[in-house]
Amino acid sequence: MEIGEPGLARGELASTRSLAAAFWLGL
């Protein structure tokens, strides 16, 4: 896993993980 801009990467990762969690929980 690449480490880029801490703020942007962390924000995108958090939103992606929350979306994935919501998606899987929805299933």
mmCIF file as gemmi writes it, N, C-alpha and C atoms, coordinates in Angstrom:
data_model
loop_
_atom_site.group_PDB
_atom_site.id
_atom_site.type_symbol
_atom_site.label_atom_id
_atom_site.label_alt_id
_atom_site.label_comp_id
_atom_site.label_asym_id
_atom_site.label_entity_id
_atom_site.label_seq_id
_atom_site.pdbx_PDB_ins_code
_atom_site.Cartn_x
_atom_site.Cartn_y
_atom_site.Cartn_z
_atom_site.occupancy
_atom_site.B_iso_or_equiv
_atom_site.pdbx_formal_charge
_atom_site.auth_seq_id
_atom_site.auth_asym_id
_atom_site.pdbx_PDB_model_num
ATOM 1 N N . MET Axp A 1 ? 0.85 -1.201 0 1 0 ? 1 A 1
ATOM 2 C CA . MET Axp A 1 ? 0 0 0 1 0 ? 1 A 1
ATOM 3 C C . MET Axp A 1 ? 0.879 1.241 0 1 0 ? 1 A 1
ATOM 4 N N . GLU Axp A 2 ? 0.593 2.142 -0.924 1 0 ? 2 A 1
ATOM 5 C CA . GLU Axp A 2 ? 1.402 3.357 -1.001 1 0 ? 2 A 1
ATOM 6 C C . GLU Axp A 2 ? 0.957 4.392 0.025 1 0 ? 2 A 1
ATOM 7 N N . ILE Axp A 3 ? 1.931 5.168 0.495 1 0 ? 3 A 1
ATOM 8 C CA . ILE Axp A 3 ? 1.609 6.226 1.461 1 0 ? 3 A 1
ATOM 9 C C . ILE Axp A 3 ? 1.812 7.569 0.771 1 0 ? 3 A 1
ATOM 10 N N . GLY Axp A 4 ? 0.71 8.278 0.553 1 0 ? 4 A 1
ATOM 11 C CA . GLY Axp A 4 ? 0.816 9.579 -0.115 1 0 ? 4 A 1
ATOM 12 C C . GLY Axp A 4 ? 0.519 10.69 0.858 1 0 ? 4 A 1
ATOM 13 N N . GLU Axp A 5 ? -0.382 11.583 0.472 1 0 ? 5 A 1
ATOM 14 C CA . GLU Axp A 5 ? -0.752 12.69 1.357 1 0 ? 5 A 1
ATOM 15 C C . GLU Axp A 5 ? -1.56 12.128 2.524 1 0 ? 5 A 1
ATOM 16 N N . PRO Axp A 6 ? -1.091 12.29 3.759 1 0 ? 6 A 1
ATOM 17 C CA . PRO Axp A 6 ? -1.776 11.727 4.935 1 0 ? 6 A 1
ATOM 18 C C . PRO Axp A 6 ? -3.246 12.127 5.014 1 0 ? 6 A 1
ATOM 19 N N . GLY Axp A 7 ? -3.524 13.415 4.87 1 0 ? 7 A 1
ATOM 20 C CA . GLY Axp A 7 ? -4.901 13.899 5.009 1 0 ? 7 A 1
ATOM 21 C C . GLY Axp A 7 ? -5.812 13.333 3.927 1 0 ? 7 A 1
ATOM 22 N N . LEU Axp A 8 ? -5.425 13.504 2.667 1 0 ? 8 A 1
ATOM 23 C CA . LEU Axp A 8 ? -6.254 13.051 1.557 1 0 ? 8 A 1
ATOM 24 C C . LEU Axp A 8 ? -6.409 11.537 1.579 1 0 ? 8 A 1
ATOM 25 N N . ALA Axp A 9 ? -5.288 10.832 1.717 1 0 ? 9 A 1
ATOM 26 C CA . ALA Axp A 9 ? -5.325 9.373 1.724 1 0 ? 9 A 1
ATOM 27 C C . ALA Axp A 9 ? -6.203 8.868 2.862 1 0 ? 9 A 1
ATOM 28 N N . ARG Axp A 10 ? -6.015 9.447 4.041 1 0 ? 10 A 1
ATOM 29 C CA . ARG Axp A 10 ? -6.797 9.018 5.205 1 0 ? 10 A 1
ATOM 30 C C . ARG Axp A 10 ? -8.281 9.298 4.968 1 0 ? 10 A 1
ATOM 31 N N . GLY Axp A 11 ? -8.6 10.446 4.413 1 0 ? 11 A 1
ATOM 32 C CA . GLY Axp A 11 ? -9.992 10.812 4.15 1 0 ? 11 A 1
ATOM 33 C C . GLY Axp A 11 ? -10.617 9.871 3.124 1 0 ? 11 A 1
ATOM 34 N N . GLU Axp A 12 ? -9.886 9.607 2.029 1 0 ? 12 A 1
ATOM 35 C CA . GLU Axp A 12 ? -10.432 8.722 1.006 1 0 ? 12 A 1
ATOM 36 C C . GLU Axp A 12 ? -10.58 7.316 1.541 1 0 ? 12 A 1
ATOM 37 N N . LEU Axp A 13 ? -9.588 6.866 2.301 1 0 ? 13 A 1
ATOM 38 C CA . LEU Axp A 13 ? -9.643 5.512 2.855 1 0 ? 13 A 1
ATOM 39 C C . LEU Axp A 13 ? -10.826 5.382 3.8 1 0 ? 13 A 1
ATOM 40 N N . ALA Axp A 14 ? -11.033 6.396 4.632 1 0 ? 14 A 1
ATOM 41 C CA . ALA Axp A 14 ? -12.141 6.359 5.596 1 0 ? 14 A 1
ATOM 42 C C . ALA Axp A 14 ? -13.482 6.314 4.861 1 0 ? 14 A 1
ATOM 43 N N . SER Axp A 15 ? -13.647 7.171 3.849 1 0 ? 15 A 1
ATOM 44 C CA . SER Axp A 15 ? -14.919 7.203 3.117 1 0 ? 15 A 1
ATOM 45 C C . SER Axp A 15 ? -15.119 5.896 2.354 1 0 ? 15 A 1
ATOM 46 N N . THR Axp A 16 ? -14.04 5.377 1.782 1 0 ? 16 A 1
ATOM 47 C CA . THR Axp A 16 ? -14.142 4.12 1.03 1 0 ? 16 A 1
ATOM 48 C C . THR Axp A 16 ? -14.509 2.978 1.962 1 0 ? 16 A 1
ATOM 49 N N . ARG Axp A 17 ? -13.872 2.941 3.135 1 0 ? 17 A 1
ATOM 50 C CA . ARG Axp A 17 ? -14.148 1.866 4.084 1 0 ? 17 A 1
ATOM 51 C C . ARG Axp A 17 ? -15.577 1.961 4.607 1 0 ? 17 A 1
ATOM 52 N N . SER Axp A 18 ? -16.038 3.183 4.879 1 0 ? 18 A 1
ATOM 53 C CA . SER Axp A 18 ? -17.412 3.348 5.396 1 0 ? 18 A 1
ATOM 54 C C . SER Axp A 18 ? -18.413 2.941 4.32 1 0 ? 18 A 1
ATOM 55 N N . LEU Axp A 19 ? -18.119 3.294 3.063 1 0 ? 19 A 1
ATOM 56 C CA . LEU Axp A 19 ? -19.018 2.914 1.969 1 0 ? 19 A 1
ATOM 57 C C . LEU Axp A 19 ? -19.021 1.403 1.806 1 0 ? 19 A 1
ATOM 58 N N . ALA Axp A 20 ? -17.848 0.784 1.875 1 0 ? 20 A 1
ATOM 59 C CA . ALA Axp A 20 ? -17.747 -0.672 1.74 1 0 ? 20 A 1
ATOM 60 C C . ALA Axp A 20 ? -18.485 -1.352 2.892 1 0 ? 20 A 1
ATOM 61 N N . ALA Axp A 21 ? -18.32 -0.816 4.108 1 0 ? 21 A 1
ATOM 62 C CA . ALA Axp A 21 ? -18.994 -1.395 5.283 1 0 ? 21 A 1
ATOM 63 C C . ALA Axp A 21 ? -20.506 -1.297 5.113 1 0 ? 21 A 1
ATOM 64 N N . ALA Axp A 22 ? -20.982 -0.152 4.673 1 0 ? 22 A 1
ATOM 65 C CA . ALA Axp A 22 ? -22.423 0.039 4.475 1 0 ? 22 A 1
ATOM 66 C C . ALA Axp A 22 ? -22.927 -0.909 3.391 1 0 ? 22 A 1
ATOM 67 N N . PHE Axp A 23 ? -22.127 -1.074 2.351 1 0 ? 23 A 1
ATOM 68 C CA . PHE Axp A 23 ? -22.51 -1.962 1.25 1 0 ? 23 A 1
ATOM 69 C C . PHE Axp A 23 ? -22.628 -3.404 1.73 1 0 ? 23 A 1
ATOM 70 N N . TRP Axp A 24 ? -21.575 -3.87 2.45 1 0 ? 24 A 1
ATOM 71 C CA . TRP Axp A 24 ? -21.584 -5.252 2.937 1 0 ? 24 A 1
ATOM 72 C C . TRP Axp A 24 ? -22.677 -5.473 3.981 1 0 ? 24 A 1
ATOM 73 N N . LEU Axp A 25 ? -22.892 -4.469 4.849 1 0 ? 25 A 1
ATOM 74 C CA . LEU Axp A 25 ? -23.946 -4.604 5.866 1 0 ? 25 A 1
ATOM 75 C C . LEU Axp A 25 ? -25.309 -4.631 5.184 1 0 ? 25 A 1
ATOM 76 N N . GLY Axp A 26 ? -25.402 -3.892 4.072 1 0 ? 26 A 1
ATOM 77 C CA . GLY Axp A 26 ? -26.666 -3.857 3.336 1 0 ? 26 A 1
ATOM 78 C C . GLY Axp A 26 ? -26.972 -5.225 2.72 1 0 ? 26 A 1
ATOM 79 N N . LEU Axp A 27 ? -25.917 -5.939 2.334 1 0 ? 27 A 1
ATOM 80 C CA . LEU Axp A 27 ? -26.12 -7.268 1.759 1 0 ? 27 A 1
ATOM 81 C C . LEU Axp A 27 ? -26.618 -8.214 2.835 1 0 ? 27 A 1
